[in-house]
Amino acid sequence: MAVGPVVRVTEPVRPPENEPAALDAQAASREVAAAFELVAAELERRAALAQATAADILTATAMMARDPSLLAGAQRRLDDGEGPATAVDGAVEEVCASLAAAGGYLAERVTDLRDVRDRVVAHLIGAPQPGLPEYDQPSVLIAHDLAPADTAGLSPATVLGIVTEAGGPTSHTAILAAQLGIPAVVGTGPLTLDDGVVVAVDGETGEIVVGPDEAVQVEWMRRAGARNEQLSRFSGPGRTRDGVPVSLLANIGTAEDATAAAGQDLEGVGLFRTEFLYLDRASAPSVEEQTQSYLAVLRPFGERRVVVRTLDAGADKPLPFAPTGDEENPALGVRGLRLGRRGGSLLSDQLDALAAAAGQCAADVWVMAPMIATAEEATWFADRARAAGLSTVGVMVEVPAAALRAQQVLADVDFVSLGTNDLAQYTMAADRMLGELAPLLDPWQPALLDLIAMTCAGAGGSKPVGVCGEAGGDPLLAPVLAGLGVSSLSMAPSRIPAVRAMLALHDRDRCAQMAAAARAAADAGAARAAVMDLLDSEARSITGR
């Protein structure tokens, strides 16, 4: 929860209407190229000062600013008689349309690319750069959406809360806010709030109160203090009230993330995204380079578990050194394990590097493959991972077919992890980047809960079942997942205290009762309401409701 004055993020400028054609297209092209380079250099400067995850995002965005296809597209438009700012705008929008159509990771880059455009256009017309204005007191940021260059410098010391009109639970804003512990409400739709207006923001419920009087502010701060005090009473390994263990793990992507998470009260890592080592490179990293990178992640956790996801790239996360060719629908294309099976040493090198790193540290290393659809794929991966020297091998369930045939898919592996973001997308046939379809992607959808239940049943109670999507960090959903048979939850570290407390307040039977009530509901809203009805007052206060 947060209460404070509003600071609106400066909206980007648009190209002038009916901008005249450049008198000299070649000179204009040089001007456009210089503007792109200025933006790239500024993003790299910010990346050098940013923390790990934000630095990765900024570095990738700087590379977008140097993409020759953008300059080529602008040049074509300049030759056709468009003005410089208009040509840049049109060239970028062409690429954005392609990314949006591709879906998945590429669609998530549209916001980043438009931020590059806005900064280039501002340079070309001599306007102020978009983004965070100067402000002299801790405030609540209000924006249509926050670009990577804006989110990189956020600090809980100066940003009390964040509200964006666009975006969703997997946007950069939401991810970075969760990592920083800043209350955030995203995807609100249009807002009319002036600078200086005091608002109260609840990041758990999504509630926003404009102009709260003193009594409301005092009550919100009291609730926040009481909630923090309540959460501080729970520590150590996750478990239900009657002692059933539910491991509480972190989602990480870099060595810096690992160092920050390792010092917190958690049981290890449930999702280490290794693709950050591969993306935006012209050639694949060597086995030795990978080994050292993995060691930097594994060592901070001592003997704790670290679950490593092998490269989730291809199709919607293209790699220059592993082309997949043209695909009509990349979201359903060659990605994850499918890319590793196309030949070459991409997967075998990664498995060798992970095994080498595991042999040089004390961490309990588990490895899993993404985008498994069949039992044959699971067995193929397990055989190669074990041959490389990795003893604990699992698969991700992100494809409904794997959940429906979970017993067969899990026959030759040691554990399973549910990637609920993609599983929801494929189950509901809804692009997770399309805002108007967000209700279909709610992790409370009974159909999604049914697939989780099927996966747990396929594991037979003898193999660990984890959840590493956004669902894993929802405190209210935690006892439901435990009731379905999930044995570990992985999330942004800042979410762990509330999830730990919610589990500790419910025994196994009540968790099972909640799971049954949620699955019996007609829709996501009814499922959530049914579980709320089963909470006592102490548990209800943790949810902020």
C-alpha positions in Angstrom: 0.0 0.0 0.0 1.1 3.6 -0.6 -0.3 7.1 -0.1 1.3 10.1 -1.7 1.2 12.9 -4.3 0.9 12.1 -8.0 3.7 12.8 -10.4 2.7 12.2 -14.0 5.3 10.8 -16.4 5.9 13.1 -19.3 4.1 11.8 -22.4 6.1 11.5 -25.6 5.8 14.0 -28.3 4.4 13.1 -31.7 5.7 14.0 -35.1 4.4 17.4 -36.4 1.1 17.0 -38.4 1.7 17.3 -42.2 5.5 17.5 -41.6 7.1 18.7 -44.9 9.4 16.5 -46.8 13.1 16.9 -46.2 14.8 19.2 -48.6 17.8 16.8 -48.7 16.8 13.2 -48.1 20.5 12.1 -47.6 21.2 14.9 -45.1 17.9 14.0 -43.3 19.0 10.3 -43.2 22.3 11.3 -41.5 20.3 13.4 -39.0 18.0 10.4 -38.3 21.0 8.1 -37.9 22.6 10.5 -35.4 19.4 10.7 -33.4 19.2 6.9 -33.1 22.8 6.8 -32.0 22.2 9.4 -29.4 19.3 7.4 -28.0 21.4 4.2 -28.0 24.3 5.9 -26.2 22.0 7.4 -23.5 20.3 4.0 -22.9 23.7 2.3 -22.5 24.8 5.1 -20.1 21.7 4.4 -18.0 22.3 0.6 -18.2 25.8 1.1 -16.7 24.2 2.7 -13.7 21.2 0.4 -13.3 20.7 -2.8 -11.3 20.9 -6.2 -13.0 17.5 -6.8 -14.5 16.9 -3.2 -15.5 20.4 -3.1 -17.0 19.6 -6.1 -19.2 16.4 -4.5 -20.4 18.2 -1.2 -21.2 21.0 -2.9 -23.0 18.6 -4.8 -25.1 16.7 -1.6 -25.9 19.9 0.2 -26.9 20.5 -2.6 -29.4 17.1 -2.0 -30.8 18.0 1.7 -31.4 21.0 0.4 -33.5 18.9 -2.0 -35.5 19.8 -1.2 -39.2 16.3 -2.2 -40.3 14.8 0.8 -38.5 17.2 3.2 -40.3 16.6 1.5 -43.6 12.8 1.8 -43.1 13.1 5.5 -42.3 15.4 6.0 -45.3 12.7 4.5 -47.6 10.1 6.9 -46.2 12.4 9.9 -46.5 12.9 9.0 -50.2 9.2 8.8 -50.6 8.8 12.4 -49.4 8.1 12.1 -45.7 9.6 14.4 -43.1 12.3 13.0 -40.7 10.1 12.5 -37.6 7.2 11.1 -39.6 9.6 8.7 -41.4 10.9 7.4 -38.1 7.5 7.0 -36.6 6.2 5.1 -39.6 9.3 2.9 -39.8 9.1 1.9 -36.2 5.3 1.2 -36.3 5.9 -1.2 -39.2 8.2 -3.2 -37.0 5.9 -2.9 -34.0 3.1 -4.4 -36.1 5.2 -7.4 -36.9 6.3 -7.9 -33.3 2.7 -7.7 -32.1 1.6 -10.3 -34.6 4.4 -12.6 -33.5 3.1 -12.6 -30.0 5.0 -13.8 -26.9 8.4 -12.3 -26.1 8.5 -10.3 -29.3 5.1 -8.6 -28.6 6.4 -7.6 -25.2 9.2 -5.6 -26.9 6.7 -3.3 -28.6 6.7 -0.9 -25.6 10.5 -0.8 -25.7 10.7 -0.1 -29.4 8.1 2.7 -29.2 10.2 4.2 -26.4 13.2 4.3 -28.8 10.9 6.0 -31.4 9.7 8.6 -29.0 13.2 9.5 -27.9 14.4 9.7 -31.5 11.5 11.9 -32.5 12.1 14.2 -29.5 15.7 14.7 -30.7 14.6 15.4 -34.2 12.1 18.1 -33.4 14.1 19.6 -30.4 11.5 18.6 -27.8 12.2 17.4 -24.2 12.8 13.7 -23.8 9.8 11.7 -22.5 9.9 10.1 -19.1 10.2 10.9 -15.5 10.2 14.6 -14.6 12.1 16.1 -11.6 10.2 15.8 -8.3 11.3 16.7 -4.8 9.4 14.3 -2.6 8.4 10.6 -2.5 5.5 10.2 -4.9 3.2 7.9 -6.8 4.1 7.7 -10.5 1.2 7.8 -13.0 1.8 7.0 -16.6 0.2 5.5 -19.7 3.0 3.0 -19.5 6.5 3.1 -18.2 9.3 2.6 -20.7 12.5 0.6 -19.7 14.5 3.8 -19.5 12.0 5.1 -16.9 11.8 1.9 -14.8 15.5 1.5 -14.6 16.0 4.3 -12.2 13.1 3.5 -9.9 13.8 3.3 -6.1 11.5 2.5 -3.2 13.0 5.5 -1.5 11.5 8.0 -4.0 8.7 6.0 -5.7 5.9 5.1 -3.2 3.8 3.4 -5.9 3.2 3.0 -9.6 0.0 3.2 -11.6 -0.1 2.6 -15.4 -3.0 2.8 -17.8 -1.6 0.1 -20.0 0.4 -3.1 -19.3 -0.3 -6.3 -17.6 1.1 -8.7 -15.0 4.1 -9.8 -17.2 5.0 -6.3 -18.3 8.4 -4.9 -17.4 6.8 -2.4 -15.1 5.0 -5.1 -13.1 8.1 -7.4 -13.0 10.5 -4.6 -11.8 8.0 -3.2 -9.3 7.6 -6.7 -7.8 11.3 -7.1 -7.5 11.7 -3.7 -5.9 8.7 -4.2 -3.6 6.9 -1.1 -4.9 3.1 -1.3 -4.9 1.9 -1.2 -8.5 -1.5 -1.2 -10.2 -1.2 -1.8 -14.0 -3.7 -1.8 -16.8 -6.2 0.6 -15.3 -7.4 2.2 -18.5 -7.5 6.0 -19.0 -6.9 8.1 -15.8 -7.3 11.9 -15.3 -5.1 12.8 -12.4 -3.1 16.0 -12.1 0.3 16.4 -10.5 0.2 16.9 -6.8 -3.2 15.2 -6.2 -2.9 12.7 -3.3 -3.8 9.1 -4.1 -3.9 5.9 -2.1 -2.7 2.8 -4.0 -3.1 -0.8 -3.0 -0.9 -3.1 -5.0 -2.6 -6.3 -3.7 -6.2 -5.4 -4.6 -5.6 -2.9 -7.4 -7.7 -0.3 -5.5 -7.0 3.4 -6.1 -8.5 6.2 -3.9 -8.2 9.7 -5.2 -7.9 12.5 -2.7 -8.3 10.3 0.4 -9.1 12.3 3.5 -6.9 12.2 6.6 -8.9 9.4 8.1 -8.6 7.2 5.0 -4.8 7.9 4.8 -4.4 7.0 8.5 -6.5 3.8 8.1 -4.5 2.7 5.0 -1.2 3.3 6.7 -2.5 1.5 9.8 -3.5 -1.5 7.6 -0.1 -1.5 5.9 1.7 -1.4 9.2 -0.5 -4.1 10.7 0.0 -6.3 7.6 3.8 -5.9 7.7 3.8 -6.8 11.4 1.6 -9.8 10.7 3.9 -11.0 8.0 6.9 -10.6 10.2 5.6 -13.3 12.5 6.2 -16.0 9.8 9.6 -17.1 8.7 11.5 -20.1 7.5 10.4 -22.8 5.1 7.0 -22.7 3.6 4.4 -25.0 5.1 0.7 -25.3 5.8 -0.6 -25.0 9.4 -0.4 -28.7 9.9 3.2 -28.9 8.6 2.8 -30.0 4.9 5.8 -28.5 3.1 5.4 -26.1 0.2 8.8 -24.7 -0.8 9.1 -21.0 -1.4 11.5 -20.1 -4.2 12.6 -17.2 -6.2 12.4 -16.4 -9.9 15.8 -15.0 -11.2 17.5 -14.2 -14.5 21.0 -13.0 -13.7 23.9 -13.4 -11.2 23.0 -10.0 -9.7 19.4 -11.3 -9.1 20.9 -14.4 -7.5 23.1 -12.4 -5.1 20.1 -10.3 -4.0 17.7 -13.2 -3.6 20.2 -15.5 -1.8 20.4 -13.2 1.2 16.6 -13.4 1.8 14.4 -15.8 3.7 13.7 -18.3 0.9 14.5 -21.9 0.1 16.3 -21.5 -3.2 15.4 -20.8 -6.9 12.4 -22.2 -8.7 13.1 -20.6 -12.0 16.5 -19.5 -13.3 15.9 -18.1 -16.8 19.1 -18.8 -18.7 18.1 -17.0 -21.9 19.6 -13.7 -20.7 23.0 -15.2 -21.4 22.0 -15.8 -25.1 19.7 -13.0 -26.2 21.1 -10.1 -28.2 24.3 -11.9 -29.1 25.8 -12.6 -32.5 27.2 -16.0 -31.5 26.5 -18.6 -28.9 28.4 -18.4 -25.6 31.1 -21.0 -25.1 30.8 -23.9 -22.6 33.4 -22.2 -20.4 31.6 -18.9 -20.5 28.3 -20.5 -19.6 30.0 -22.5 -16.8 31.3 -19.4 -15.2 28.0 -17.5 -15.6 26.1 -20.4 -14.0 28.6 -20.7 -11.1 28.0 -17.0 -10.3 24.3 -17.8 -9.9 24.6 -21.1 -8.1 27.3 -20.3 -5.5 25.3 -17.7 -3.5 22.7 -20.3 -2.6 25.0 -22.6 -0.9 23.3 -26.0 -0.6 19.9 -24.8 -1.5 17.9 -25.9 -4.6 18.4 -24.0 -7.9 16.0 -25.0 -10.7 17.5 -24.1 -14.1 15.4 -23.8 -17.2 17.3 -24.6 -20.3 17.2 -22.1 -23.1 13.7 -20.9 -23.8 14.4 -19.2 -27.2 13.5 -19.6 -30.8 10.5 -18.4 -32.7 9.3 -15.6 -30.4 12.9 -15.1 -28.9 15.0 -15.3 -32.1 18.7 -16.0 -31.9 20.9 -14.9 -34.8 23.0 -18.1 -34.4 20.0 -20.4 -34.4 17.6 -19.3 -37.1 14.3 -21.1 -37.4 13.2 -19.7 -40.7 9.9 -17.8 -41.4 7.0 -18.9 -39.3 3.4 -17.9 -39.8 2.6 -18.2 -36.1 5.8 -18.0 -34.0 3.9 -18.4 -30.7 3.2 -22.0 -31.9 6.5 -22.4 -33.6 10.0 -23.7 -32.9 10.8 -22.6 -29.4 12.1 -24.1 -26.2 13.1 -27.7 -26.5 12.0 -27.8 -30.1 14.9 -25.5 -30.9 17.3 -27.8 -29.0 16.2 -30.8 -31.0 17.0 -29.3 -34.4 20.6 -30.4 -34.2 23.8 -28.6 -33.4 25.4 -28.2 -30.0 23.2 -25.5 -28.4 21.4 -27.8 -25.9 24.3 -30.2 -25.3 26.7 -27.3 -24.6 24.3 -25.9 -22.1 23.8 -29.2 -20.3 27.6 -29.7 -20.2 28.1 -26.3 -18.8 25.4 -26.8 -16.2 26.9 -30.1 -15.1 30.4 -28.6 -14.9 29.1 -25.7 -12.8 27.1 -28.1 -10.5 30.3 -30.1 -10.0 32.1 -27.0 -8.7 29.6 -25.8 -6.1 27.4 -27.2 -3.4 24.0 -26.1 -4.8 21.3 -28.7 -5.4 21.0 -28.2 -9.2 17.8 -29.2 -10.9 17.4 -28.8 -14.7 14.1 -28.6 -16.7 13.2 -28.1 -20.3 10.5 -25.7 -21.6 7.7 -26.3 -24.1 7.3 -30.0 -23.5 4.3 -31.4 -25.3 4.7 -35.2 -25.4 6.1 -38.0 -23.3 8.7 -38.7 -26.1 10.0 -35.2 -25.8 10.3 -35.5 -22.0 12.2 -38.8 -22.3 14.5 -37.4 -25.0 15.5 -34.5 -22.8 15.9 -36.6 -19.6 18.2 -39.0 -21.4 20.5 -36.2 -22.6 20.5 -34.3 -19.3 21.4 -37.4 -17.4 24.1 -38.4 -19.9 25.6 -34.9 -19.3 25.9 -35.7 -15.6 22.8 -33.9 -14.3 20.9 -36.1 -11.8 17.7 -34.2 -11.1 15.8 -33.7 -14.4 12.3 -32.2 -15.0 10.0 -30.6 -17.5 7.8 -27.6 -17.8 4.1 -27.9 -18.4 3.1 -24.9 -20.5 1.2 -26.8 -23.2 -2.2 -28.2 -22.4 -1.3 -31.6 -24.0 1.4 -32.1 -21.4 -1.1 -31.6 -18.6 -3.7 -33.8 -20.1 -1.2 -36.7 -20.4 0.9 -35.8 -17.3 1.3 -39.3 -16.1 3.0 -40.4 -19.3 4.9 -37.1 -19.7 6.3 -37.4 -16.2 7.2 -41.1 -16.3 10.9 -40.6 -17.0 11.6 -37.4 -15.2 12.0 -36.4 -11.6 9.8 -33.3 -11.2 7.6 -30.9 -13.1 7.1 -27.1 -13.0 4.0 -25.3 -14.3 4.6 -22.2 -16.4 1.1 -20.7 -15.8 1.6 -17.7 -18.0 2.1 -19.7 -21.2 -0.3 -22.4 -20.0 -3.1 -19.9 -19.6 -2.3 -18.4 -23.0 -2.4 -21.7 -24.8 -5.4 -23.0 -22.8 -7.6 -19.9 -23.5 -6.3 -19.2 -27.0 -5.6 -15.6 -25.8 -2.4 -13.6 -26.5 -1.1 -12.6 -23.1 0.0 -9.2 -24.5 -3.5 -8.3 -25.7 -5.0 -6.2 -23.0 -8.6 -6.7 -23.8 -8.2 -10.5 -23.4 -6.5 -10.1 -19.9 -9.6 -11.6 -18.1 -9.1 -14.8 -20.0 -5.6 -15.1 -18.7 -6.5 -14.7 -15.0 -4.7 -17.6 -13.2 -8.0 -18.1 -11.3 -9.7 -19.4 -14.5 -11.2 -22.8 -13.4 -10.0 -24.4 -16.7 -6.4 -23.5 -15.8 -6.9 -24.8 -12.3 -8.2 -28.1 -13.8 -5.0 -28.5 -15.8 -2.9 -27.9 -12.7 -4.9 -30.5 -10.9 -4.4 -33.0 -13.8 -0.6 -32.4 -13.7 -0.5 -33.0 -9.9 -2.5 -36.1 -10.3 -0.1 -37.3 -13.0 2.8 -36.8 -10.6 1.0 -39.2 -8.3 2.2 -37.5 -5.1 5.7 -39.0 -5.6 7.2 -36.3 -7.8 7.6 -32.6 -6.9 5.2 -30.2 -8.7 6.1 -26.5 -8.8 4.4 -23.4 -10.1 6.8 -20.7 -11.5 4.4 -18.4 -13.4 2.6 -15.3 -12.0 0.2 -17.5 -10.2 3.0 -18.6 -7.8 3.2 -15.1 -6.2 -0.6 -14.7 -5.5 -1.1 -15.1 -1.7 -4.8 -15.9 -2.0 -4.1 -18.5 -4.7 -1.3 -20.1 -2.7 -3.5 -22.4 -0.5 -5.5 -23.3 -3.6 -2.4 -24.5 -5.4 -1.3 -26.4 -2.3 -4.7 -28.0 -2.1 -4.3 -29.1 -5.7 -1.1 -30.8 -4.8 1.6 -28.2 -5.8 4.7 -28.7 -3.6 6.6 -25.5 -4.4 5.9 -21.9 -5.5 8.4 -19.6 -7.2 8.0 -15.9 -7.5 9.6 -12.5 -7.1 11.3 -12.5 -3.7 9.2 -9.6 -2.4 6.1 -11.7 -2.7 7.3 -14.5 -0.5 6.4 -13.2 3.0 2.7 -12.9 2.1 2.6 -16.3 0.5 4.4 -17.9 3.4 1.9 -16.4 5.9 -1.2 -17.4 3.9 0.0 -21.0 3.7 0.8 -21.1 7.5 -2.7 -20.0 8.3 -4.4 -23.0 6.6 -4.1 -26.7 7.1 -4.1 -29.3 4.3 -7.9 -30.0 4.5 -8.8 -26.3 4.2 -6.5 -25.9 1.3 -8.2 -28.9 -0.5 -11.6 -27.3 0.3 -10.5 -24.0 -1.2 -9.1 -25.8 -4.3 -12.4 -27.7 -4.8 -14.4 -24.5 -4.4 -12.3 -22.6 -7.0 -12.5 -25.5 -9.5 -16.3 -25.7 -9.1 -16.8 -22.0 -9.8 -18.1 -20.7 -13.1 -15.4 -18.2 -13.8 -12.3 -16.6 -12.4 -14.2 -14.0 -10.4 -16.4 -16.5 -8.8 -13.4 -18.8 -8.0 -11.7 -15.9 -6.2 -14.9 -15.0 -4.3 -15.5 -18.6 -3.3 -12.0 -18.8 -1.7 -12.4 -15.4 0.0 -15.5 -16.8 1.7 -13.4 -19.5 3.2 -10.8 -17.2 4.8 -10.8 -16.1 8.4 -10.2 -12.5 9.3 -6.5 -12.9 9.9 -5.9 -14.5 6.5 -8.3 -12.0 4.8 -6.1 -9.1 6.1 -3.1 -10.5 4.3 -4.8 -10.2 1.0 -5.6 -6.6 1.6 -9.3 -7.3 1.2 
